[in-house]
Amino acid sequence: MTNFTPFLSLGGGLLIGLATVALMASHGRIAGINGIVNGLLTTRLSPDWAWRFAFLAGMIASPLILLGATGQLPQISIPSSPLLLVIGGFLTGVGTTLGSGCTSGHGVCGMSRLSVRSIAATLTFMAMAGMTVFLIRHVFGG
């Protein structure tokens, strides 16, 4: 069971929203991690590459910033085997490729722009996530 943390969740959501708006205002780009990483891997040291690298580096460095501010790293517990994590990562990659975007691109940015495609994608991956959790916890006993 997870702890209910409404204020931390609200703060995290506000920071995600602020980063999304800042990226759109400064570069006219959507903060979809799938697209950011894909562009980072396919563009070569252009101005577009620099902001992508900075965005990703900020995501990677954020736990270290939290460590400096609070003296502790975030507590992470992953109750799945490494094999399930690899399979899940692969399926997520396939899904984001087929869906032309990820949860941050469609769910945060696309839905806030009232994109019908993003709303449909978000409804689809949320329904699949719910079904997956139900199957793993109640059918397969995981």
C-alpha positions in Angstrom: 0.0 0.0 0.0 1.2 3.5 -0.7 1.0 6.5 1.5 -1.4 9.3 0.6 0.6 12.5 0.1 -1.7 15.1 -1.3 0.6 18.1 -0.7 3.7 16.4 -2.1 1.6 15.2 -5.1 0.3 18.7 -5.6 3.8 20.2 -5.4 5.1 17.7 -7.9 2.2 18.3 -10.3 2.8 22.0 -10.1 6.4 21.6 -10.9 5.6 19.3 -13.8 3.1 21.9 -15.1 5.6 24.7 -14.7 8.3 22.9 -16.6 5.8 22.0 -19.3 4.7 25.6 -19.7 8.2 26.9 -19.5 9.4 24.6 -22.3 6.4 25.5 -24.5 6.9 29.2 -23.9 10.7 29.2 -24.4 11.0 26.7 -27.3 7.5 26.0 -28.5 8.0 22.3 -27.8 6.0 19.7 -25.9 7.5 18.1 -22.8 7.0 14.5 -23.9 10.0 12.5 -22.6 9.7 10.0 -25.5 10.1 12.8 -28.1 12.8 14.6 -26.1 15.0 11.5 -25.8 14.3 10.5 -29.4 15.3 14.0 -30.6 18.4 13.8 -28.4 19.5 10.6 -30.0 18.7 11.7 -33.6 20.0 15.3 -33.6 23.7 16.2 -33.6 24.9 19.0 -31.4 22.4 21.5 -32.7 20.7 24.2 -30.6 17.8 21.7 -30.4 20.1 19.1 -28.9 21.2 21.5 -26.1 17.8 22.0 -24.6 16.9 18.3 -24.9 20.1 17.4 -23.1 19.5 20.0 -20.4 15.9 18.8 -19.8 17.0 15.2 -19.5 20.0 16.1 -17.3 17.7 18.0 -15.0 15.5 14.9 -14.6 18.5 12.8 -13.8 20.0 15.3 -11.4 16.9 16.0 -9.5 17.4 13.2 -6.9 20.8 14.6 -6.2 19.4 18.1 -5.7 16.9 16.5 -3.3 19.8 14.8 -1.5 21.6 18.1 -1.1 18.4 19.9 0.2 17.1 17.2 2.5 20.0 14.9 3.2 18.2 11.9 1.8 17.4 10.3 -1.5 13.8 9.4 -2.5 12.8 6.0 -1.2 12.1 3.7 -4.1 10.7 0.2 -3.8 10.2 -2.0 -6.9 8.3 -5.1 -6.1 8.9 -6.7 -9.5 11.7 -8.9 -10.8 14.4 -7.4 -13.1 12.9 -9.6 -16.0 9.5 -8.0 -15.5 11.0 -4.6 -15.5 12.8 -5.3 -18.8 9.6 -6.7 -20.4 7.6 -3.7 -19.1 10.2 -1.3 -20.4 10.2 -2.9 -23.8 6.4 -2.9 -24.0 6.3 0.7 -22.9 8.8 1.6 -25.7 6.7 -0.2 -28.3 3.5 1.4 -27.0 5.0 5.0 -27.1 6.2 4.4 -30.6 2.9 3.0 -31.8 1.0 5.8 -29.9 3.2 8.6 -31.2 4.0 9.7 -27.7 4.2 9.0 -24.0 2.2 9.7 -20.9 3.9 13.1 -20.4 3.4 14.1 -24.0 -0.2 13.0 -24.4 -1.4 13.0 -20.8 0.1 16.3 -19.6 0.7 18.4 -22.7 -1.8 17.0 -25.2 -4.8 16.9 -22.9 -4.1 20.4 -21.6 -4.3 21.5 -25.3 -7.5 19.6 -25.7 -6.0 17.4 -28.4 -8.5 14.7 -29.3 -5.7 12.3 -30.2 -4.0 12.8 -26.9 -7.3 12.4 -25.0 -7.9 9.1 -26.8 -4.3 7.9 -26.2 -4.5 8.8 -22.5 -7.8 7.1 -22.0 -6.3 4.0 -23.7 -3.1 3.8 -21.7 -4.9 4.5 -18.4 -7.5 1.7 -19.2 -4.7 -0.7 -20.0 -2.7 0.3 -16.9 -5.8 -0.4 -14.7 -6.4 -3.7 -16.5 -2.8 -4.7 -16.1 -2.8 -3.9 -12.3 -6.0 -5.8 -11.9 -4.7 -8.9 -13.7 -1.4 -8.9 -11.9 -2.9 -8.4 -8.4 -6.1 -10.3 -8.6 -5.8 -12.9 -11.4 -2.1 -13.9 -11.4 -1.7 -13.2 -7.7 1.4 -10.9 -8.0 
